[in-house]
Amino acid sequence: MDAVSRLLSRGAGEEIAVAFVPSFADLPAHWLAYDAVDQVLLLTRGVEEELAAAGAAGNADSAARRARVAALTQWVRLGGRLTVSVSGDAAAAFTPGGPLADLVPGDVSRVTAMRATTGLETWMDAGPVLIAERDERPTVAVLETFEGEALVYEEAGVDARPLVVRKAYGFGEVVFVAFDIQTPVIRDWPGLPRMLARLLQTSEPIPADEYRRRAARSAQRGYFDVAGQLWAALDVFPGVRQAPFSMVVLALLAFVAVVGPAEYWLVRRLGVAWLSWTVFPVACVGFAALFLQVTRMTKADRPLLNQATVIDLDVATGTVRGGSWAHLYYPRSARLDVSVETSDLLASAGSSTPAAPPVETGTGLWLCWDGLGGPAFGGMESGSWRASPGGGYEIQPHGSPGKSEPALRRVPMMAHGTKAVRADWAGRWNAAAAQADFTVDRAGKLQGRAVSPLAVPLRDASLFFDRWVYPVGDLPPGGSIRIDGLSHRTGAQTWLQDSGASPGGGWNAEKTDAAAVLQLAMFFRAAGGIRFAQLVNRRLGRYDVSHALENSRAVLVGKAVAGAADVRVGGQPLPAADVSSVTLVRIVFPVGTTEGVGSLFPVHRRPD
């Protein structure tokens, strides 16, 4: 895996760490523990018994294994990326009723020996033949029908069997490798590291010189991640300005001039020695009054809040998730209790509980502080940060909507300082309220209709599908979306790039429009990825649904007129005039084919 890590690091333009977990017993039992993980590669050879135990009922050991499998599945559904290689003995775990059945892109009918490797060799542009006649052949889990995109087929021909299939699952993605890459002949193949790197690669590789230029620009900005730009955008408050460094230097030089040469000249000129005892205190009082007045002119005298929120609804799995990032400005030194309360944007028919987003086991609402990533001054990797003055504070990170609120208690705030917090939540909703019926014809054109399940209007809504975006405009609560009623479509990449481009072209990495920055993170790969943004998208990567557009999904996105997460200070929300908030809502619809009558999914059938 070291060779794979080097290849991935070279392609991503930054160091990629790989951790090896030998047993299912060492995997997390909660999906949130995967928050720092970009993706998981699951090799099923050697863990067949653990998978079988996870599928069995009864003892506590089986329940613990099921919890770990459920956490992994839940993480993928909420935005994770899983690549799984199937060994012959572990295939039962992927059949209906098995612990990993939800992750399979189709029905595993049987396990048989691989007939040919020409498709795999062609995909990898491999020189030597992968499997000779005398070699042990890997087993293949045969998918009679499958949903998603087949990246590699066994061989050319109408009866070719898929070897690698990519499908969307909730907000995440599964890359299903139907053969066992731990078979000796593949394990010893010189092209294996390149194959794994290609399976795991999520962005187009960038040249080393381009990476060095990007790193230099990132050092000047203070961040190299889209999350850092969002952090910087939310830290800009109306009526709060930083005094220019040149003004501070000039004021200090003026003070030194007054208490030094000016005082000396004044005493010598007037011949009054006692003036030397008065000039210094008068200068101190005068300059202190000046600085106080400048502070009053450049700093707001009331608490302010900047907030950006994204709400995602997946129709296929009935999953809802949300993320909110908020920066609080406070004009005085104080200790504050900061909490978050969520509200339901769904119509009553779309939610199992009318007052709050529905919750399932292992999900709920979390709150924590949010730091600026990277090595810049004040960044979490800079080594320059220090503990907050005035002692520690209490963190209650987890809560349930409508029951208990997560909170940060007695948080120390410095005068005219800011604190950044982040909230995440997840649950289930009644996806039938969306009445989705989108299909794509043989020409690749989207058709059909859907209904907004929201109880609030959406502004400036657009529908993304494949490489296109359809402007929808304002959408009322329960409003209907009909593709044949939309006037035109635009290239999605062009539309995304134009919405955040700098005057000279390319992404404006100093843009302080939180909505535009969040939209880039939400469609990062579709917008052009690292090459366009000159930033990585690691910390907000699980909110990127670009893969869904490539996996027969249509994504409706728009601005909600009401917020879904209210930050409270001392148990009370700030006045609306002091809150600058944007809430982006996305609804992910499955898209079927005109041939697949009665199915919302594109179903590929293997020819007989």
TATA-V444287 format. One record per helix or strand. SS is the DSSP state (@ for helix, = for strand). FROM is the first residue (numbers start at 1). LEN is the number of residues. Records with the same first field share a line. If there is no record, write none. Layout:
SS: FROM-LEN + FROM-LEN
//
This chain:
@: 2-11 + 24-3 + 31-4 + 48-8 + 60-18 + 88-7 + 101-3 + 118-7 + 184-4 + 192-9 + 208-14 + 226-9 + 245-26 + 273-26 + 348-3 + 431-4 + 483-3 + 492-9 + 514-9 + 524-4 + 529-5 + 541-3 + 546-4 + 576-3
=: 40-4 + 81-5 + 106-8 + 139-9 + 149-5 + 162-8 + 172-6 + 179-1 + 225-1 + 304-11 + 319-12 + 334-9 + 346-1 + 364-6 + 394-3 + 398-3 + 404-1 + 407-7 + 417-12 + 437-4 + 446-6 + 454-1 + 458-8 + 468-8 + 480-3 + 490-2 + 501-1 + 507-1 + 536-1 + 553-8 + 565-5 + 572-2 + 579-15 + 603-3
//
